[in-house]
Amino acid sequence: MAKNEAGNGTVKVRLVKGLRGSQAKHRLSVKALGLGKLNSVRELKDSPQVRGLINKVHYLVRVEE
């Protein structure tokens, strides 16, 4: 797992697709990432738990490292 350019071990996640029509578990994963509305961005600590949530909803979010 590579650290981003700043070297502080964080990852930026942006919600790029709406949650309408997605599975309930995937909506909960997006909420756990702290994303609510479309195009909302959160900077989270880069950890295996966060990476797992991102992988689960990879089709809804974009990682901006």
PDB file of N, CA, C and O in Angstrom, chain B, residues numbered from 101:
ATOM      1  N   MET B 101       0.847  -1.180   0.000  1.00  0.00           N
ATOM      2  CA  MET B 101       0.000   0.000   0.000  1.00  0.00           C
ATOM      3  C   MET B 101       0.892   1.242   0.000  1.00  0.00           C
ATOM      4  O   MET B 101       1.621   1.475   0.964  1.00  0.00           O
ATOM      5  N   ALA B 102       0.844   2.021  -1.042  1.00  0.00           N
ATOM      6  CA  ALA B 102       1.698   3.189  -1.176  1.00  0.00           C
ATOM      7  C   ALA B 102       1.047   4.404  -0.536  1.00  0.00           C
ATOM      8  O   ALA B 102      -0.169   4.586  -0.596  1.00  0.00           O
ATOM      9  N   LYS B 103       1.886   5.232   0.078  1.00  0.00           N
ATOM     10  CA  LYS B 103       1.379   6.477   0.647  1.00  0.00           C
ATOM     11  C   LYS B 103       1.289   7.523  -0.446  1.00  0.00           C
ATOM     12  O   LYS B 103       1.963   7.426  -1.472  1.00  0.00           O
ATOM     13  N   ASN B 104       0.452   8.525  -0.218  1.00  0.00           N
ATOM     14  CA  ASN B 104       0.265   9.541  -1.254  1.00  0.00           C
ATOM     15  C   ASN B 104       1.435  10.520  -1.271  1.00  0.00           C
ATOM     16  O   ASN B 104       2.386  10.361  -0.505  1.00  0.00           O
ATOM     17  N   GLU B 105       1.374  11.528  -2.133  1.00  0.00           N
ATOM     18  CA  GLU B 105       2.476  12.447  -2.346  1.00  0.00           C
ATOM     19  C   GLU B 105       2.891  13.168  -1.073  1.00  0.00           C
ATOM     20  O   GLU B 105       4.080  13.393  -0.847  1.00  0.00           O
ATOM     21  N   ALA B 106       1.929  13.528  -0.246  1.00  0.00           N
ATOM     22  CA  ALA B 106       2.245  14.254   0.975  1.00  0.00           C
ATOM     23  C   ALA B 106       2.934  13.362   1.995  1.00  0.00           C
ATOM     24  O   ALA B 106       3.640  13.858   2.873  1.00  0.00           O
ATOM     25  N   GLY B 107       2.740  12.056   1.893  1.00  0.00           N
ATOM     26  CA  GLY B 107       3.394  11.127   2.794  1.00  0.00           C
ATOM     27  C   GLY B 107       2.747  11.023   4.159  1.00  0.00           C
ATOM     28  O   GLY B 107       3.336  10.461   5.083  1.00  0.00           O
ATOM     29  N   ASN B 108       1.546  11.554   4.300  1.00  0.00           N
ATOM     30  CA  ASN B 108       0.904  11.539   5.607  1.00  0.00           C
ATOM     31  C   ASN B 108      -0.059  10.383   5.789  1.00  0.00           C
ATOM     32  O   ASN B 108      -0.717  10.305   6.826  1.00  0.00           O
ATOM     33  N   GLY B 109      -0.170   9.483   4.825  1.00  0.00           N
ATOM     34  CA  GLY B 109      -0.999   8.298   4.995  1.00  0.00           C
ATOM     35  C   GLY B 109      -2.490   8.564   4.947  1.00  0.00           C
ATOM     36  O   GLY B 109      -3.257   7.917   5.660  1.00  0.00           O
ATOM     37  N   THR B 110      -2.910   9.508   4.115  1.00  0.00           N
ATOM     38  CA  THR B 110      -4.343   9.775   3.970  1.00  0.00           C
ATOM     39  C   THR B 110      -4.760   9.525   2.531  1.00  0.00           C
ATOM     40  O   THR B 110      -3.934   9.472   1.619  1.00  0.00           O
ATOM     41  N   VAL B 111      -6.058   9.373   2.358  1.00  0.00           N
ATOM     42  CA  VAL B 111      -6.601   9.133   1.027  1.00  0.00           C
ATOM     43  C   VAL B 111      -7.860   9.984   0.876  1.00  0.00           C
ATOM     44  O   VAL B 111      -8.686  10.045   1.786  1.00  0.00           O
ATOM     45  N   LYS B 112      -8.003  10.641  -0.277  1.00  0.00           N
ATOM     46  CA  LYS B 112      -9.194  11.451  -0.570  1.00  0.00           C
ATOM     47  C   LYS B 112     -10.173  10.605  -1.360  1.00  0.00           C
ATOM     48  O   LYS B 112      -9.796   9.957  -2.336  1.00  0.00           O
ATOM     49  N   VAL B 113     -11.425  10.609  -0.940  1.00  0.00           N
ATOM     50  CA  VAL B 113     -12.461   9.824  -1.594  1.00  0.00           C
ATOM     51  C   VAL B 113     -13.594  10.758  -1.992  1.00  0.00           C
ATOM     52  O   VAL B 113     -14.051  11.562  -1.180  1.00  0.00           O
ATOM     53  N   ARG B 114     -14.054  10.656  -3.249  1.00  0.00           N
ATOM     54  CA  ARG B 114     -15.147  11.493  -3.754  1.00  0.00           C
ATOM     55  C   ARG B 114     -16.275  10.597  -4.238  1.00  0.00           C
ATOM     56  O   ARG B 114     -16.038   9.627  -4.957  1.00  0.00           O
ATOM     57  N   LEU B 115     -17.508  10.922  -3.845  1.00  0.00           N
ATOM     58  CA  LEU B 115     -18.694  10.206  -4.324  1.00  0.00           C
ATOM     59  C   LEU B 115     -19.047  10.734  -5.709  1.00  0.00           C
ATOM     60  O   LEU B 115     -19.411  11.901  -5.853  1.00  0.00           O
ATOM     61  N   VAL B 116     -18.941   9.883  -6.730  1.00  0.00           N
ATOM     62  CA  VAL B 116     -19.132  10.340  -8.108  1.00  0.00           C
ATOM     63  C   VAL B 116     -20.412   9.797  -8.733  1.00  0.00           C
ATOM     64  O   VAL B 116     -20.774  10.205  -9.837  1.00  0.00           O
ATOM     65  N   LYS B 117     -21.097   8.896  -8.061  1.00  0.00           N
ATOM     66  CA  LYS B 117     -22.331   8.341  -8.602  1.00  0.00           C
ATOM     67  C   LYS B 117     -23.367   8.312  -7.497  1.00  0.00           C
ATOM     68  O   LYS B 117     -23.034   8.054  -6.340  1.00  0.00           O
ATOM     69  N   GLY B 118     -24.614   8.573  -7.836  1.00  0.00           N
ATOM     70  CA  GLY B 118     -25.679   8.576  -6.858  1.00  0.00           C
ATOM     71  C   GLY B 118     -25.955   7.197  -6.294  1.00  0.00           C
ATOM     72  O   GLY B 118     -25.619   6.184  -6.908  1.00  0.00           O
ATOM     73  N   LEU B 119     -26.564   7.162  -5.128  1.00  0.00           N
ATOM     74  CA  LEU B 119     -26.805   5.904  -4.431  1.00  0.00           C
ATOM     75  C   LEU B 119     -28.118   5.250  -4.817  1.00  0.00           C
ATOM     76  O   LEU B 119     -28.426   4.148  -4.362  1.00  0.00           O
ATOM     77  N   ARG B 120     -28.884   5.919  -5.646  1.00  0.00           N
ATOM     78  CA  ARG B 120     -30.180   5.377  -6.040  1.00  0.00           C
ATOM     79  C   ARG B 120     -29.987   4.097  -6.842  1.00  0.00           C
ATOM     80  O   ARG B 120     -29.251   4.084  -7.829  1.00  0.00           O
ATOM     81  N   GLY B 121     -30.637   3.038  -6.428  1.00  0.00           N
ATOM     82  CA  GLY B 121     -30.553   1.778  -7.121  1.00  0.00           C
ATOM     83  C   GLY B 121     -29.408   0.892  -6.668  1.00  0.00           C
ATOM     84  O   GLY B 121     -29.268  -0.231  -7.151  1.00  0.00           O
ATOM     85  N   SER B 122     -28.584   1.381  -5.747  1.00  0.00           N
ATOM     86  CA  SER B 122     -27.484   0.550  -5.251  1.00  0.00           C
ATOM     87  C   SER B 122     -27.970  -0.307  -4.088  1.00  0.00           C
ATOM     88  O   SER B 122     -29.026  -0.054  -3.506  1.00  0.00           O
ATOM     89  N   GLN B 123     -27.180  -1.322  -3.762  1.00  0.00           N
ATOM     90  CA  GLN B 123     -27.554  -2.236  -2.681  1.00  0.00           C
ATOM     91  C   GLN B 123     -27.514  -1.513  -1.345  1.00  0.00           C
ATOM     92  O   GLN B 123     -26.769  -0.549  -1.169  1.00  0.00           O
ATOM     93  N   ALA B 124     -28.326  -1.990  -0.401  1.00  0.00           N
ATOM     94  CA  ALA B 124     -28.417  -1.357   0.913  1.00  0.00           C
ATOM     95  C   ALA B 124     -27.073  -1.413   1.644  1.00  0.00           C
ATOM     96  O   ALA B 124     -26.687  -0.445   2.298  1.00  0.00           O
ATOM     97  N   LYS B 125     -26.366  -2.526   1.539  1.00  0.00           N
ATOM     98  CA  LYS B 125     -25.062  -2.636   2.201  1.00  0.00           C
ATOM     99  C   LYS B 125     -24.062  -1.653   1.613  1.00  0.00           C
ATOM    100  O   LYS B 125     -23.206  -1.132   2.328  1.00  0.00           O
ATOM    101  N   HIS B 126     -24.166  -1.400   0.328  1.00  0.00           N
ATOM    102  CA  HIS B 126     -23.256  -0.462  -0.309  1.00  0.00           C
ATOM    103  C   HIS B 126     -23.579   0.972   0.116  1.00  0.00           C
ATOM    104  O   HIS B 126     -22.674   1.790   0.279  1.00  0.00           O
ATOM    105  N   ARG B 127     -24.861   1.275   0.294  1.00  0.00           N
ATOM    106  CA  ARG B 127     -25.235   2.603   0.792  1.00  0.00           C
ATOM    107  C   ARG B 127     -24.681   2.814   2.200  1.00  0.00           C
ATOM    108  O   ARG B 127     -24.231   3.909   2.538  1.00  0.00           O
ATOM    109  N   LEU B 128     -24.715   1.767   3.016  1.00  0.00           N
ATOM    110  CA  LEU B 128     -24.169   1.873   4.371  1.00  0.00           C
ATOM    111  C   LEU B 128     -22.651   2.045   4.344  1.00  0.00           C
ATOM    112  O   LEU B 128     -22.090   2.751   5.183  1.00  0.00           O
ATOM    113  N   SER B 129     -21.993   1.409   3.394  1.00  0.00           N
ATOM    114  CA  SER B 129     -20.542   1.555   3.266  1.00  0.00           C
ATOM    115  C   SER B 129     -20.175   2.990   2.883  1.00  0.00           C
ATOM    116  O   SER B 129     -19.202   3.543   3.396  1.00  0.00           O
ATOM    117  N   VAL B 130     -20.948   3.585   1.988  1.00  0.00           N
ATOM    118  CA  VAL B 130     -20.703   4.972   1.593  1.00  0.00           C
ATOM    119  C   VAL B 130     -20.923   5.894   2.789  1.00  0.00           C
ATOM    120  O   VAL B 130     -20.162   6.839   2.997  1.00  0.00           O
ATOM    121  N   LYS B 131     -21.949   5.623   3.562  1.00  0.00           N
ATOM    122  CA  LYS B 131     -22.216   6.424   4.761  1.00  0.00           C
ATOM    123  C   LYS B 131     -21.084   6.261   5.777  1.00  0.00           C
ATOM    124  O   LYS B 131     -20.700   7.226   6.439  1.00  0.00           O
ATOM    125  N   ALA B 132     -20.549   5.041   5.903  1.00  0.00           N
ATOM    126  CA  ALA B 132     -19.435   4.801   6.820  1.00  0.00           C
ATOM    127  C   ALA B 132     -18.178   5.552   6.387  1.00  0.00           C
ATOM    128  O   ALA B 132     -17.354   5.919   7.225  1.00  0.00           O
ATOM    129  N   LEU B 133     -18.030   5.779   5.095  1.00  0.00           N
ATOM    130  CA  LEU B 133     -16.907   6.576   4.606  1.00  0.00           C
ATOM    131  C   LEU B 133     -17.114   8.065   4.862  1.00  0.00           C
ATOM    132  O   LEU B 133     -16.189   8.859   4.689  1.00  0.00           O
ATOM    133  N   GLY B 134     -18.318   8.446   5.271  1.00  0.00           N
ATOM    134  CA  GLY B 134     -18.597   9.839   5.569  1.00  0.00           C
ATOM    135  C   GLY B 134     -19.063  10.635   4.377  1.00  0.00           C
ATOM    136  O   GLY B 134     -19.038  11.866   4.405  1.00  0.00           O
ATOM    137  N   LEU B 135     -19.490   9.954   3.325  1.00  0.00           N
ATOM    138  CA  LEU B 135     -19.948  10.634   2.113  1.00  0.00           C
ATOM    139  C   LEU B 135     -21.465  10.668   2.102  1.00  0.00           C
ATOM    140  O   LEU B 135     -22.114   9.658   2.375  1.00  0.00           O
ATOM    141  N   GLY B 136     -22.030  11.817   1.791  1.00  0.00           N
ATOM    142  CA  GLY B 136     -23.472  11.934   1.796  1.00  0.00           C
ATOM    143  C   GLY B 136     -24.029  12.293   0.436  1.00  0.00           C
ATOM    144  O   GLY B 136     -24.732  11.501  -0.193  1.00  0.00           O
ATOM    145  N   LYS B 137     -23.708  13.496  -0.009  1.00  0.00           N
ATOM    146  CA  LYS B 137     -24.231  13.986  -1.282  1.00  0.00           C
ATOM    147  C   LYS B 137     -23.252  13.713  -2.412  1.00  0.00           C
ATOM    148  O   LYS B 137     -22.079  13.415  -2.188  1.00  0.00           O
ATOM    149  N   LEU B 138     -23.754  13.821  -3.610  1.00  0.00           N
ATOM    150  CA  LEU B 138     -22.947  13.640  -4.810  1.00  0.00           C
ATOM    151  C   LEU B 138     -21.806  14.654  -4.827  1.00  0.00           C
ATOM    152  O   LEU B 138     -22.009  15.820  -4.489  1.00  0.00           O
ATOM    153  N   ASN B 139     -20.624  14.223  -5.213  1.00  0.00           N
ATOM    154  CA  ASN B 139     -19.405  15.038  -5.286  1.00  0.00           C
ATOM    155  C   ASN B 139     -18.876  15.475  -3.925  1.00  0.00           C
ATOM    156  O   ASN B 139     -18.036  16.373  -3.853  1.00  0.00           O
ATOM    157  N   SER B 140     -19.350  14.859  -2.845  1.00  0.00           N
ATOM    158  CA  SER B 140     -18.765  15.163  -1.550  1.00  0.00           C
ATOM    159  C   SER B 140     -17.422  14.463  -1.430  1.00  0.00           C
ATOM    160  O   SER B 140     -17.230  13.366  -1.955  1.00  0.00           O
ATOM    161  N   VAL B 141     -16.493  15.112  -0.731  1.00  0.00           N
ATOM    162  CA  VAL B 141     -15.123  14.613  -0.615  1.00  0.00           C
ATOM    163  C   VAL B 141     -14.771  14.485   0.856  1.00  0.00           C
ATOM    164  O   VAL B 141     -15.113  15.350   1.663  1.00  0.00           O
ATOM    165  N   ARG B 142     -14.083  13.395   1.203  1.00  0.00           N
ATOM    166  CA  ARG B 142     -13.566  13.210   2.552  1.00  0.00           C
ATOM    167  C   ARG B 142     -12.114  12.794   2.451  1.00  0.00           C
ATOM    168  O   ARG B 142     -11.734  12.051   1.546  1.00  0.00           O
ATOM    169  N   GLU B 143     -11.318  13.264   3.365  1.00  0.00           N
ATOM    170  CA  GLU B 143      -9.934  12.829   3.466  1.00  0.00           C
ATOM    171  C   GLU B 143      -9.845  11.922   4.684  1.00  0.00           C
ATOM    172  O   GLU B 143     -10.058  12.360   5.815  1.00  0.00           O
ATOM    173  N   LEU B 144      -9.530  10.661   4.444  1.00  0.00           N
ATOM    174  CA  LEU B 144      -9.544   9.646   5.485  1.00  0.00           C
ATOM    175  C   LEU B 144      -8.154   9.061   5.679  1.00  0.00           C
ATOM    176  O   LEU B 144      -7.310   9.104   4.785  1.00  0.00           O
ATOM    177  N   LYS B 145      -7.936   8.511   6.877  1.00  0.00           N
ATOM    178  CA  LYS B 145      -6.680   7.831   7.151  1.00  0.00           C
ATOM    179  C   LYS B 145      -6.599   6.571   6.299  1.00  0.00           C
ATOM    180  O   LYS B 145      -7.565   5.814   6.201  1.00  0.00           O
ATOM    181  N   ASP B 146      -5.444   6.353   5.686  1.00  0.00           N
ATOM    182  CA  ASP B 146      -5.254   5.194   4.817  1.00  0.00           C
ATOM    183  C   ASP B 146      -5.024   3.957   5.682  1.00  0.00           C
ATOM    184  O   ASP B 146      -3.941   3.766   6.236  1.00  0.00           O
ATOM    185  N   SER B 147      -6.065   3.115   5.792  1.00  0.00           N
ATOM    186  CA  SER B 147      -5.988   1.903   6.596  1.00  0.00           C
ATOM    187  C   SER B 147      -6.647   0.761   5.833  1.00  0.00           C
ATOM    188  O   SER B 147      -7.390   1.004   4.882  1.00  0.00           O
ATOM    189  N   PRO B 148      -6.390  -0.468   6.231  1.00  0.00           N
ATOM    190  CA  PRO B 148      -7.028  -1.598   5.554  1.00  0.00           C
ATOM    191  C   PRO B 148      -8.550  -1.559   5.629  1.00  0.00           C
ATOM    192  O   PRO B 148      -9.222  -1.993   4.694  1.00  0.00           O
ATOM    193  N   GLN B 149      -9.102  -1.045   6.725  1.00  0.00           N
ATOM    194  CA  GLN B 149     -10.553  -0.965   6.857  1.00  0.00           C
ATOM    195  C   GLN B 149     -11.142   0.020   5.849  1.00  0.00           C
ATOM    196  O   GLN B 149     -12.156  -0.271   5.215  1.00  0.00           O
ATOM    197  N   VAL B 150     -10.517   1.164   5.704  1.00  0.00           N
ATOM    198  CA  VAL B 150     -10.991   2.174   4.752  1.00  0.00           C
ATOM    199  C   VAL B 150     -10.835   1.657   3.329  1.00  0.00           C
ATOM    200  O   VAL B 150     -11.728   1.837   2.501  1.00  0.00           O
ATOM    201  N   ARG B 151      -9.700   1.012   3.038  1.00  0.00           N
ATOM    202  CA  ARG B 151      -9.486   0.454   1.701  1.00  0.00           C
ATOM    203  C   ARG B 151     -10.527  -0.617   1.377  1.00  0.00           C
ATOM    204  O   ARG B 151     -10.960  -0.730   0.231  1.00  0.00           O
ATOM    205  N   GLY B 152     -10.931  -1.402   2.376  1.00  0.00           N
ATOM    206  CA  GLY B 152     -11.959  -2.414   2.159  1.00  0.00           C
ATOM    207  C   GLY B 152     -13.300  -1.793   1.812  1.00  0.00           C
ATOM    208  O   GLY B 152     -14.005  -2.284   0.930  1.00  0.00           O
ATOM    209  N   LEU B 153     -13.655  -0.713   2.503  1.00  0.00           N
ATOM    210  CA  LEU B 153     -14.907  -0.017   2.193  1.00  0.00           C
ATOM    211  C   LEU B 153     -14.858   0.577   0.789  1.00  0.00           C
ATOM    212  O   LEU B 153     -15.839   0.524   0.047  1.00  0.00           O
ATOM    213  N   ILE B 154     -13.706   1.142   0.433  1.00  0.00           N
ATOM    214  CA  ILE B 154     -13.565   1.725  -0.900  1.00  0.00           C
ATOM    215  C   ILE B 154     -13.678   0.641  -1.962  1.00  0.00           C
ATOM    216  O   ILE B 154     -14.333   0.847  -2.984  1.00  0.00           O
ATOM    217  N   ASN B 155     -13.056  -0.500  -1.738  1.00  0.00           N
ATOM    218  CA  ASN B 155     -13.124  -1.592  -2.711  1.00  0.00           C
ATOM    219  C   ASN B 155     -14.542  -2.108  -2.883  1.00  0.00           C
ATOM    220  O   ASN B 155     -14.931  -2.516  -3.977  1.00  0.00           O
ATOM    221  N   LYS B 156     -15.312  -2.089  -1.804  1.00  0.00           N
ATOM    222  CA  LYS B 156     -16.686  -2.588  -1.870  1.00  0.00           C
ATOM    223  C   LYS B 156     -17.560  -1.698  -2.756  1.00  0.00           C
ATOM    224  O   LYS B 156     -18.434  -2.190  -3.470  1.00  0.00           O
ATOM    225  N   VAL B 157     -17.320  -0.402  -2.706  1.00  0.00           N
ATOM    226  CA  VAL B 157     -18.154   0.551  -3.462  1.00  0.00           C
ATOM    227  C   VAL B 157     -17.324   1.265  -4.534  1.00  0.00           C
ATOM    228  O   VAL B 157     -17.534   2.448  -4.799  1.00  0.00           O
ATOM    229  N   HIS B 158     -16.394   0.550  -5.139  1.00  0.00           N
ATOM    230  CA  HIS B 158     -15.479   1.137  -6.113  1.00  0.00           C
ATOM    231  C   HIS B 158     -16.201   1.768  -7.296  1.00  0.00           C
ATOM    232  O   HIS B 158     -15.668   2.684  -7.923  1.00  0.00           O
ATOM    233  N   TYR B 159     -17.396   1.298  -7.611  1.00  0.00           N
ATOM    234  CA  TYR B 159     -18.137   1.827  -8.755  1.00  0.00           C
ATOM    235  C   TYR B 159     -18.891   3.108  -8.413  1.00  0.00           C
ATOM    236  O   TYR B 159     -19.450   3.749  -9.303  1.00  0.00           O
ATOM    237  N   LEU B 160     -18.915   3.486  -7.147  1.00  0.00           N
ATOM    238  CA  LEU B 160     -19.601   4.707  -6.718  1.00  0.00           C
ATOM    239  C   LEU B 160     -18.642   5.842  -6.359  1.00  0.00           C
ATOM    240  O   LEU B 160     -19.035   7.008  -6.361  1.00  0.00           O
ATOM    241  N   VAL B 161     -17.401   5.510  -6.053  1.00  0.00           N
ATOM    242  CA  VAL B 161     -16.454   6.510  -5.566  1.00  0.00           C
ATOM    243  C   VAL B 161     -15.231   6.576  -6.464  1.00  0.00           C
ATOM    244  O   VAL B 161     -14.970   5.680  -7.267  1.00  0.00           O
ATOM    245  N   ARG B 162     -14.487   7.672  -6.301  1.00  0.00           N
ATOM    246  CA  ARG B 162     -13.207   7.836  -6.976  1.00  0.00           C
ATOM    247  C   ARG B 162     -12.173   8.211  -5.920  1.00  0.00           C
ATOM    248  O   ARG B 162     -12.424   9.069  -5.073  1.00  0.00           O
ATOM    249  N   VAL B 163     -11.022   7.571  -5.973  1.00  0.00           N
ATOM    250  CA  VAL B 163      -9.940   7.855  -5.031  1.00  0.00           C
ATOM    251  C   VAL B 163      -9.047   8.913  -5.657  1.00  0.00           C
ATOM    252  O   VAL B 163      -8.565   8.758  -6.780  1.00  0.00           O
ATOM    253  N   GLU B 164      -8.838   9.979  -4.919  1.00  0.00           N
ATOM    254  CA  GLU B 164      -7.989  11.076  -5.381  1.00  0.00           C
ATOM    255  C   GLU B 164      -6.805  11.171  -4.427  1.00  0.00           C
ATOM    256  O   GLU B 164      -6.861  11.874  -3.418  1.00  0.00           O
ATOM    257  N   GLU B 165      -5.746  10.464  -4.755  1.00  0.00           N
ATOM    258  CA  GLU B 165      -4.604  10.428  -3.838  1.00  0.00           C
ATOM    259  C   GLU B 165      -3.616  11.521  -4.123  1.00  0.00           C
ATOM    260  O   GLU B 165      -2.599  11.627  -3.439  1.00  0.00           O
TER     261      GLU B 165
END
